[in-house]
Amino acid sequence: MSNKEIHPLKSFIAGGVGGICTVVVGQPLDTIKVRLQAMPIPKPGELPLYKSMADCFLQTLKNEGPFGFYKGMAAPLIGVTPMFAVCFFGYNLGRKLQVKDENTPLTKPQIFAAGMLSGVFTTAIMTPGERVKCLLQVQGASSGPPKYKGPADVVKQLYKEGGIRSIYKGTAATLLRDIPATGTYFMSYEWLKESLTPEGGDKAHLSAGRTLIAGGFAGMCNWLVCIPPDTLKSRLQTAPEGKYPNGLRSVFREMMANEGLIGLYRGVSPVLIRAFPANAACFLGYEMALKLLNKIF
């Protein structure tokens, strides 16, 4: 993407298209990830709720059917679509702020900085959407009648229990996760696009197949950076009110005491498996929408 092609409004619309593609493709493995991250620690002599990613998949399929993997999808569709729109808008705004010469491409540190700004932009939308999604995903794995009827009911009950603060529980964890991870996301994508562009070619006109590869691996790079804070966030956002009085610090101390560093990487397998197709779909959807918008306008 050359500096001349940066248009934040077009990026906003195309980013929303990319967000829809991401949710539809990645939701099943995201459900498995959240359930693995948030499952209770087994007591002495007890077996864990899920032995592995495969066991979580089979239990969900057996107990809830195929639609069990799509529980809570309404929340990310409502939240992720504008979130990705804001994400790409923030990224391209970050690029624009650093452009001194339209004919000089940005350096990788500048692209990383633009991505970090994007991570800040998305937190206001991301935090409540993730909170609602995680609660609905974990609810399906517990016994007894469901506490929440759907996304709107989650928001209603959370507001009743703790006001707007409860809805935005996990904001610090989301910032800790998204600022470095989003910088890595966009920097790795641009680097991969350059690497996959044939000699003498233009990366703005990369084939769909190569765009999928660049987007997929960029998604994996993103999650390698953000899985530890994401695990802490999922644990905090699905915990009963008052369990972690000091927020993220309490979650971290408990995890280090009971599980050690390996606990931070719970759910890493479904995350990385999901990351490739979900983000490949995201960037392909984004690039195609952007090209269409450039043709129309």
C-alpha positions in Angstrom: 0.0 0.0 0.0 1.7 3.2 -1.1 1.3 6.4 0.9 -0.8 7.9 -1.9 -3.4 5.2 -1.6 -4.1 5.8 2.1 -7.7 6.9 2.6 -9.0 6.4 6.2 -12.7 6.5 5.2 -12.2 3.7 2.6 -10.1 1.8 5.1 -12.9 2.2 7.7 -15.5 0.6 5.3 -13.1 -2.1 4.0 -12.0 -2.9 7.6 -15.6 -3.6 8.5 -15.9 -6.1 5.7 -12.6 -7.8 6.9 -14.1 -8.0 10.4 -17.2 -9.8 9.3 -15.0 -12.3 7.4 -12.9 -12.8 10.5 -15.8 -13.6 12.8 -17.5 -16.0 10.5 -14.4 -18.0 9.8 -12.8 -17.9 13.3 -15.7 -18.2 15.8 -15.7 -22.0 16.3 -12.0 -22.1 17.3 -12.4 -18.9 19.4 -15.1 -20.6 21.4 -12.7 -23.5 22.1 -9.9 -21.1 23.0 -12.0 -19.2 25.6 -13.4 -22.4 27.2 -9.8 -23.7 27.6 -8.6 -20.4 29.0 -11.5 -20.0 31.5 -12.0 -23.6 32.6 -11.8 -24.1 36.4 -8.6 -25.4 38.0 -9.3 -29.1 38.9 -9.2 -30.0 42.6 -6.8 -32.7 43.8 -7.9 -36.0 42.4 -10.2 -34.4 39.9 -9.8 -34.5 36.1 -9.7 -31.2 34.2 -13.0 -30.2 32.5 -11.2 -30.5 29.1 -8.1 -32.8 28.6 -7.1 -31.0 25.3 -8.4 -28.9 22.4 -9.7 -32.0 20.7 -11.6 -33.1 23.9 -13.1 -29.6 24.2 -14.2 -29.8 20.6 -15.8 -33.3 21.1 -17.6 -32.3 24.3 -19.0 -29.1 22.8 -20.2 -31.0 19.7 -21.7 -33.8 21.8 -23.5 -31.6 24.3 -24.5 -28.6 22.2 -24.2 -29.6 18.6 -22.6 -27.6 15.8 -24.3 -24.4 16.9 -22.5 -24.6 20.2 -19.4 -23.4 18.5 -21.2 -20.2 17.4 -22.5 -19.2 20.8 -21.9 -15.6 21.5 -21.2 -14.8 17.8 -23.8 -12.0 17.7 -21.7 -10.0 20.1 -18.5 -10.1 18.1 -20.4 -9.5 14.8 -21.9 -6.4 16.4 -18.6 -5.4 18.0 -15.9 -6.8 15.6 -17.3 -5.3 12.5 -17.0 -1.7 13.7 -13.9 -2.7 15.7 -12.0 -3.8 12.5 -13.3 -0.7 10.8 -11.8 1.4 13.5 -8.7 -0.8 13.6 -7.9 -0.2 9.9 -9.0 3.5 10.1 -6.6 4.0 13.1 -3.8 2.1 11.3 -4.1 4.2 8.2 -4.4 7.4 10.2 -1.2 6.4 12.0 0.5 6.0 8.7 -0.8 9.4 7.4 0.6 11.1 10.5 4.0 9.8 9.8 4.1 10.5 6.0 6.7 13.2 5.1 7.1 12.3 1.4 4.3 10.5 -0.5 6.9 8.7 -2.6 8.9 7.3 0.3 7.6 4.1 1.9 7.3 4.0 5.7 9.9 2.0 7.6 8.9 -1.1 9.6 9.1 0.8 13.0 6.8 3.4 11.6 4.3 0.7 10.5 4.6 -0.8 13.9 3.8 2.5 15.5 0.8 3.0 13.3 -0.4 -0.5 14.3 0.0 0.4 18.0 -2.1 3.5 17.6 -4.8 1.3 16.0 -4.7 -1.0 19.1 -5.5 2.0 21.3 -8.4 3.1 19.0 -10.1 -0.3 19.1 -10.1 -0.8 22.9 -13.3 1.1 23.6 -15.2 -1.2 21.2 -13.3 -4.4 21.8 -13.5 -4.6 25.6 -17.3 -4.8 26.1 -17.7 -7.0 23.0 -15.1 -9.4 24.3 -16.6 -9.4 27.8 -20.1 -10.4 26.4 -18.6 -13.0 24.0 -16.5 -14.7 26.7 -19.4 -14.9 29.2 -21.7 -16.5 26.6 -19.0 -18.9 25.4 -18.1 -20.1 28.9 -21.8 -20.4 29.9 -22.4 -23.1 27.3 -19.8 -25.3 29.0 -21.3 -25.1 32.5 -24.1 -27.3 33.9 -27.4 -25.9 35.0 -29.7 -23.4 33.4 -28.0 -20.6 31.5 -27.6 -17.3 33.3 -27.8 -15.2 30.2 -30.4 -15.4 27.4 -28.2 -13.5 24.8 -25.9 -10.6 24.3 -28.4 -7.9 25.3 -29.3 -9.8 28.5 -25.5 -10.0 29.3 -25.2 -6.2 29.0 -28.4 -5.7 31.0 -27.3 -7.9 33.9 -23.7 -6.6 33.9 -24.9 -3.1 34.1 -27.3 -4.0 36.9 -24.6 -5.7 38.9 -21.8 -3.2 38.5 -22.7 -0.4 36.1 -20.6 0.6 33.1 -17.5 -0.4 35.0 -18.6 -4.1 34.9 -19.3 -3.9 31.2 -15.7 -2.6 30.6 -14.1 -5.0 32.9 -10.8 -6.1 31.3 -9.9 -2.7 29.7 -6.3 -2.7 31.0 -5.8 -6.3 29.9 -7.2 -5.5 26.4 -4.8 -2.5 26.1 -1.9 -4.7 27.3 -2.8 -7.2 24.7 -3.7 -5.1 21.7 -1.1 -2.3 21.6 2.0 -4.5 20.9 0.0 -7.2 19.1 -1.6 -4.9 16.6 1.7 -3.3 15.9 3.1 -6.7 15.2 0.0 -7.6 13.1 0.3 -4.8 10.6 4.1 -4.8 10.5 4.3 -8.5 9.8 1.6 -8.2 7.2 3.4 -5.5 5.2 6.7 -7.4 5.5 5.1 -10.6 4.3 3.4 -8.8 1.4 6.8 -7.4 0.3 8.4 -10.8 0.6 5.7 -12.5 -1.5 5.7 -9.8 -4.2 7.4 -11.1 -7.4 10.5 -9.2 -8.4 9.5 -6.0 -10.2 5.9 -6.4 -9.1 3.7 -4.1 -7.0 2.5 -5.4 -3.6 -0.7 -3.4 -4.0 -1.7 -5.9 -6.7 -0.7 -9.1 -4.9 -2.7 -12.2 -5.9 -5.6 -13.4 -3.7 -3.6 -16.6 -2.8 -0.5 -14.6 -1.7 -2.7 -12.1 0.2 -4.3 -15.1 2.1 -0.8 -16.4 3.0 0.4 -12.9 4.2 -2.8 -12.3 6.2 -2.8 -15.8 7.7 0.8 -15.7 9.0 0.3 -12.1 10.1 -2.5 -13.3 12.3 -0.3 -16.0 13.8 2.4 -13.4 14.6 -0.2 -11.2 16.2 -1.4 -14.1 18.5 2.1 -15.2 19.5 2.5 -11.8 21.0 -1.0 -11.4 22.6 -1.9 -14.9 23.9 -0.5 -14.3 27.5 -2.4 -11.1 28.1 -5.5 -12.6 26.3 -5.5 -15.5 28.7 -5.4 -13.1 31.7 -8.2 -11.1 30.1 -10.4 -14.1 29.5 -9.9 -15.3 33.1 -10.7 -11.8 34.5 -13.7 -11.2 32.3 -15.4 -14.5 33.0 -14.7 -14.5 36.8 -17.5 -13.8 39.3 -17.7 -10.2 40.6 -15.2 -9.6 43.4 -13.0 -12.7 42.8 -10.0 -10.6 41.7 -10.0 -7.5 43.8 -6.9 -6.1 42.2 -7.9 -6.9 38.7 -5.2 -8.1 36.3 -2.6 -8.3 39.1 -4.7 -10.7 41.1 -5.3 -12.9 38.1 -1.6 -13.0 37.3 -0.6 -13.8 40.9 -3.1 -16.7 41.1 -2.0 -18.1 37.8 1.7 -18.0 38.7 1.0 -19.7 42.0 -1.2 -22.5 40.7 -0.2 -23.0 37.1 3.1 -21.2 36.4 4.0 -19.6 33.1 2.5 -22.4 31.1 -1.0 -21.2 32.3 -0.5 -18.1 30.2 -0.5 -20.2 27.1 -3.8 -22.1 27.7 -5.7 -22.3 24.5 -2.7 -21.5 22.3 -3.4 -24.4 19.9 -6.9 -23.4 18.8 -5.7 -19.7 18.8 -2.9 -20.4 16.3 -5.0 -22.8 14.2 -7.8 -20.2 14.1 -5.5 -17.3 13.5 -4.4 -18.4 10.0 -7.8 -18.8 8.3 -9.5 -16.0 10.2 -6.9 -13.4 9.4 -6.4 -14.7 5.9 -10.1 -14.1 5.4 -9.9 -10.7 7.1 -7.1 -9.3 4.9 -8.5 -10.8 1.7 -11.9 -9.3 2.5 -10.2 -5.9 3.4 -8.1 -5.8 0.2 -11.0 -6.8 -2.1 -13.3 -4.3 -0.5 -10.7 -1.6 -0.8 -10.1 -2.3 -4.4 -13.8 -2.2 -5.1 -14.1 1.1 -3.3 -11.2 2.5 -5.3 -12.9 1.5 -8.5 -16.3 2.9 -7.5 -14.8 6.2 -6.1 
